[in-house]
């Protein structure tokens, strides 16, 4: 017959095995619980994001405005953009101050060209730096758009006849 002490040791040993099994099971359950909580967290975030996106889509957006109807302008106005020169385009598309500049250069068609200071003088402007620089800027703009040529730096000549 087994001793009482042996029976208690056997029961203790069985209890230890059972505790180890349950601890292992608890670790597995905790890991599984952590994974499930992470999935739940992602799903909650996705739902919140979706709700925000749908709510933003429900906000009325600015109404679409129709394109402005182009208005025909018979005469170019001062300050208008200088168009590119191309075959068949006349000086009539230019603003008045640019047409005057072309007219001065056309009157000087036999010469070597004019400097900004000479152009300002022939236009009847005061020969102060601000006025001369304004003429130079206009002449450079006409050069950039192909209406004038700059034979040498600062010397402007007519590229095409001003019609």
Secondary structure as the mmCIF struct_conf table of DSSP 4:
data_model
#
loop_
_struct_conf.conf_type_id
_struct_conf.id
_struct_conf.beg_label_comp_id
_struct_conf.beg_label_asym_id
_struct_conf.beg_label_seq_id
_struct_conf.end_label_comp_id
_struct_conf.end_label_asym_id
_struct_conf.end_label_seq_id
HELX_RH_AL_P HELX_RH_AL_P1 UNK A 4 UNK A 58
BEND BEND1 UNK A 59 UNK A 59
HELX_LH_PP_P HELX_LH_PP_P1 UNK A 60 UNK A 70
BEND BEND2 UNK A 74 UNK A 75
HELX_LH_PP_P HELX_LH_PP_P2 UNK A 76 UNK A 77
TURN_TY1_P TURN_TY1_P1 UNK A 78 UNK A 79
HELX_LH_PP_P HELX_LH_PP_P3 UNK A 80 UNK A 85
TURN_TY1_P TURN_TY1_P2 UNK A 87 UNK A 88
HELX_RH_3T_P HELX_RH_3T_P1 UNK A 91 UNK A 93
BEND BEND3 UNK A 94 UNK A 94
HELX_RH_AL_P HELX_RH_AL_P2 UNK A 96 UNK A 107
TURN_TY1_P TURN_TY1_P3 UNK A 108 UNK A 110
BEND BEND4 UNK A 111 UNK A 112
STRN STRN1 UNK A 114 UNK A 114
HELX_RH_AL_P HELX_RH_AL_P3 UNK A 116 UNK A 122
TURN_TY1_P TURN_TY1_P4 UNK A 123 UNK A 124
BEND BEND5 UNK A 128 UNK A 128
HELX_RH_AL_P HELX_RH_AL_P4 UNK A 129 UNK A 144
TURN_TY1_P TURN_TY1_P5 UNK A 145 UNK A 146
BEND BEND6 UNK A 147 UNK A 147
STRN STRN2 UNK A 148 UNK A 152
TURN_TY1_P TURN_TY1_P6 UNK A 153 UNK A 154
STRN STRN3 UNK A 155 UNK A 158
BEND BEND7 UNK A 159 UNK A 160
#
